[in-house]
Amino acid sequence: MENAEIHFKNRAEKYNHSSNWVEDQDLIRMIFELSGAGKDSEVLDIATGTGLIAKEFYGKVKKVTGLDISPDMAKHAEGCMDEIVFAPVEKLPFPDNSFDAIVCRQGLQFAELDKAIPEIYRVMKPGGTVVLCHLTAYNETDRELAFAIQKLRNPARRNYLMPPDIAIALEAAGFGNVEDTEYLSDESVNKWIDNGAIPKENMDAIRELYRTADEGFKEIHDIRFTDDDIIDEMLLVIATGRK
Ligand SMILES: C[S@@+](CC[C@H](N)C(=O)[O-])C[C@H]1O[C@@H](n2cnc3c(N)ncnc32)[C@H](O)[C@@H]1O
């Protein structure tokens, strides 16, 4: 497994254009709405990266703090948040009961979940809301191939997620009112794999896996082959819960 900090050092420059969901304003607004944050809220955006999620909260809440391990990603996050903190999600440098809302989009696939989710619970104020949005496979039919593609596209990935995985971890940590919301995103495979951090061999291998995919995978992902691209309808699951 590649080191996540090195991976994102290589991706930082291109990150904001490395998929359609990255800059999808409907998805970003949905995460804001689900958090229930308001003008008196103190919010933590975990794995803030270039600050695209934190930016939606900035100016609308009392304080939004971004947390990440990558100074290279954070260089692109200027003006998106009140404060940035460099630390891993597995060891949050905040006292117990610090935040009214905690959000994370596409960060926990790199984390040790059995440490990260209890840490999120610890620093959440009682009554606070958590919103965690992650790419998952759909079901057993596409699982193996979806994970093989994800591994080639991001060798720093630690977790390969199925739709209920984050919700199950939230419940195990003590969160209540846990719910999942599904969000579908049409992705250009050319755009998604040109992330600046993987060699051409990986990109070629990914295209080959799409071309030779079984009919079940193609149907579930609504795969469309165009003249020079492949379109994949990817599934993001947004897990929410209350402390
Ligand atoms: C795919 S980006 C997501 C950025 C942002 N949340 C978004 O939705 O655009 C993943 C981010 O997770 C960060 N990351 C990886 N492992 C981490 C960890 N253990 N703790 C905190 N952040 C981590 C990376 O540095 C990177 O900025």
The ligand as a Gaussian input file, in Angstrom:
#p B3LYP/6-31G(d) Opt

LIG

0 1
 C       -9.802000      12.178000      -1.867000
 S       -9.180000      13.481000      -0.843000
 C      -10.669000      14.187000      -0.214000
 C      -10.591000      15.684000      -0.016000
 C      -11.906000      16.374000       0.347000
 N      -12.500000      15.788000       1.540000
 C      -12.893000      16.340000      -0.778000
 O      -13.945000      15.730000      -0.631000
 O      -12.604000      16.910000      -1.838000
 C       -8.584000      12.557000       0.534000
 C       -7.834000      13.390000       1.577000
 O       -7.638000      12.566000       2.735000
 C       -6.413000      12.923000       3.335000
 N       -6.025000      11.842000       4.247000
 C       -5.552000      10.616000       3.923000
 N       -5.336000       9.883000       5.022000
 C       -5.677000      10.667000       6.089000
 C       -5.676000      10.475000       7.491000
 N       -5.276000       9.325000       8.032000
 N       -6.082000      11.492000       8.291000
 C       -6.490000      12.678000       7.757000
 N       -6.521000      12.914000       6.419000
 C       -6.114000      11.923000       5.599000
 C       -5.493000      13.126000       2.140000
 O       -4.344000      13.849000       2.460000
 C       -6.436000      13.861000       1.168000
 O       -6.325000      15.253000       1.282000

